Amino acid sequence: MNYLSPSEIADFTVNVGIKKANLSALNQFILGILAGAFIAFGAQASNMATHTISDVATAKLISGLIFPAGLILVLMAGAELFTGNNLMILALCERKISLAQLLRSWVVVYAGNLVGSVLIAILISWSGQLNYTGGLLGAVTIKAAVGKVALPFCSAVVLGVLCNWLVCLAVCTSFGAKDGISKAVCVFFPIWTFVASGFEHSVANMYYIAAGIFAKCNPSYVAKAIEAGVSQSGIDALNWTSMFTGNLIPVTLGNIIGGAGFVGFVYWFVYSRKK
């Protein structure tokens, strides 16, 4: 066969988890920065492609066509993404890595992802790209960020669960493919599904919200955002604190449950436990 069976994917994922756990903290951090940047590239391209589309369904459909480029880069160009690394739970359950190794990897990679995402947000802000369509791109960037930090806690958790359930399935199925095109296809459809569904990805949100915080520093973007229906109080509530308390904390929790629980642990329980 030119692909791995689910049982073989589980074994392969265990070995990947061992390799990830044994990377030095410095390499984990650097590769985490790269992954944050790759995901941010996909997020910004999605914003650019849809910022003039008023129909929500059409905008999400098109975003879903573009955003998968980020995860394809992570998996094929080599980088460390926190959400995908939730699958290291298989190696932990097999007792091939320690809990300390798992947590170190998650924390270091998460920090790297944050740095990479914010770095791209800074560069996009400096580039003047948010001036597209008379500053409409900047306004849409603010609107998206305001909406994310205003999510109810429980909703953010559940949307995070659903998102990383699909992301980790994309990663697992890509592990099962044996050529580059097949890997890209395996990634594309689950990621398209999560983006089109409006689920919440913690690393993508590091870019979306950071970009919105930088965009709100421009009064013309703020004025256009208000014209688009964003409240001044919502804009005022958009800051670095609300980025974490209003979105990243609950979404990250949901991502862990969806990726490590509904994919990683289930795969281990069904395919690896008896071995």
N, C-alpha and C positions, 0 to 999 in steps of 0.2 A: 504494500500500500504506500501511497505517497503522502500519507498523513498518519498521525499517531492516534491510537484509541484513547478514550477517556482515562483508562487505567494508566496507560503509558504517559499521558499528559500529567497525571498526578505525580508519577515518579520523576518526570522531567522537572516539574515545578519544585519538588523537594530539592533537587540538585541545584537549581537556580537560586533557591533561597539560601543554601549553604554558601554559594559563591558570593552572594550579596552580603551575607553576614560577615564574611571574612575579608571584605574590602576594608582598607584603612579608613578612619573617620575623615581624613582629608579628601581622599578620593570620593567617598560617599557625598561629601559636601559639594565638591566641584561638579560631580555628575548630577547632583541635585539641582545646582544652579542651571546647568544645561537643560534639564527636563523642564524646570519652571519657565525658562525662556522659550522652549519649543511649544509648550502648551499656550503660552502667551501669544506667540506668533499666530497660532490657529484661532485664538480668541479674537485678536485684533482684526485678522482677515475676515472673520465672521461679522464683526461689527461694521467693517468697511463695506462688505457686500450687501448688507441689509439695512443700512441706516436711513435709506430713503423709502423703504417699504413700510407702508402703514398697516397692512394686513398681517396680523400676528402669526397666523398659521403659515403663510407664505414665507415670512421672515425666518421662522424657526426651521422650516423645511430647507431653505437655502443655507442657513447656518450649519445645519447638520451635514450638508454636503462638503463643507469646507473645514470645519473644526477637526475632523479625524486626522488631518495632516499632522497635528501636534503629537498625537500618540504614536502614529506611524514613525515619526522621527525619533521618538523616545525609544521605541523597540528596535528599530533598525539602524539608527545612527549611534546608539549606545548612550544611555542616560539613566538616572535613578529617579523614579517617580513615586511619591509617597503612596498614592492610591493603588498603583499596581503592586507595590511592595507589601501591601496587606496580605498578599498570597504567601508571604514568608511564614504564615501561620502553619502551613503544611510541614515545613521543615522543623518547626517548634514541636508540633504534635508527634512527629517521628523521632523527636529527641536528638535531632542532628545539629541543632543550634540551641543556645540557652535563651531564656527570657531576657536576660540582660543584653545579649547580642541583638535580639529582635527590637527591643525598645531603643537601643542606641541607634540602630539603623533608621527606624521610623523618625526619631527626633532629629537626627542630623540631616537626613534627606528632606524632611519637612522644612527645616530651616533653609536648606539650599534652594528648595523649590520657591520659597517665599522671596529670597534674594533675587533669583532669576526672574520671577514674575514682576516684581517691583522695578527691577532694572529695565525691563522692556517698557513698562508703563512710563518710567522717567524718560526714556529715549523717544517714545512716541510723543510725549508731551513736548519735549524740546524740538522735535522735528517739525512741528507745526502741522502735522497731518490731521489733527482734530479740527483744523479750519475747513476741511472739505465741505462742500455744499453750503458755503456761507456760515460755517460753524455748526451745522446741524449734526455732524459726527460727534462733536464735543458735547452737544446737548443730549444726544442719544446715549453717549457714554455715561453721563451723569444720571440720566433716567434709569439705566440698567443697574447702576451701583446703588441708587436710592432704593430701588425695589428689592434688591438682595438683602440690604441691612434691615429692611422693614419686615422681613418674613417672621411669622410667629415661630417660636423656638421649636415646637413639636413638628410643625410643617417642614422646617429646615432640616431637622433630623431625618424625617421620613424621605424627603426628596434626596437627601444625601445617601440613604440606604439604597434607594432605587437606582441612583446614578452609579454607584460603585459596584453594585451587583452586575450591571451591564459592562462597566469598564473591565472588571476582573474576568468576566466571561470573554471579553475581547482579547485580553492578554492570554488567557488559557488556550483559547482556540488558535491564537497565533503561534503558541508554542507547539501545537499539534501539526502545523503546516511545515512543509519541508522546502519551500521555495519562496522567494521574496514577494512575488505577485500574490500568491495564496495567503501569505501573512498579512499583506496590506488589505486584502479583501476581508479576511477574518476580523480585522480591526475595524474596518469601515462601517459595516452595517450595525453592530451593537452601539458604536459611538454615535452614529447618525440617529439611532433610535433614542438614546438618552438626551441628545441635544434637542431633537424635534419635540420630545416630550416635556422639555423644560425642567429636567432634574438638575440637582446642584452638585457641582464638582469643586472640592475645596481648593485645589491648585488653580483651576481656571478662575475661580472667584478672587484669588489673590491678585490676578491681573485686572479683572473687571472692576473690582472695587477700588484698587489703588489708582487705576486710570481715571475713575470717576472723581476721586479725591483731588487728583492733580487738575482735572478739567474744571472743577468748581472754583478754582482760583482765577479763572477767566470770566469776568462779568458778562461778556457777550454770550458765552456758552450757557451761563446760568439763566440769562434772560430768555434764551431760546428754549431751555428746558422748562421754564415756567410756562411759556407759551404752549408747550407740548403737554401740559397738564401736571407737571411735577410741582408739588407744594413747596413753598419756601421753608416751612418747618422740616420737611423731609430732607431738603438740601442741607439745612443747618445741622441735621442729625447725622449727616454723612461725614465720618471722621475715622481716624485710625482706631479709636476705641470701639466704635460701633462695627467696624470691619470684623473685629474678633468676636465681640460679645453678641452682635446681631446676626453674624453669619458663619464665620470660620469655625468657631467652637462647636455649634450644633451640627453644621454640615460635616465637619471632620469626624465627629462622633458617629454620624450616620454612615459616612463612607467606610469607617472601620467595621461597623456592623454588617454592612452590605458586602464588602469585599472579603474581610477575614472570616465573617460568620457564614453568610449565605452561599459563598463560593468556596473559600479556602477550607473551612472546617468541614463543610458538607462533602467536598471532594475527598478530603482525607478520610472521613468517616466511612464513606461508601467504597472507595477504591484502595485505600492504603492501610486502614486499621487492621484488617485480618492478617495482612502480611507481617 
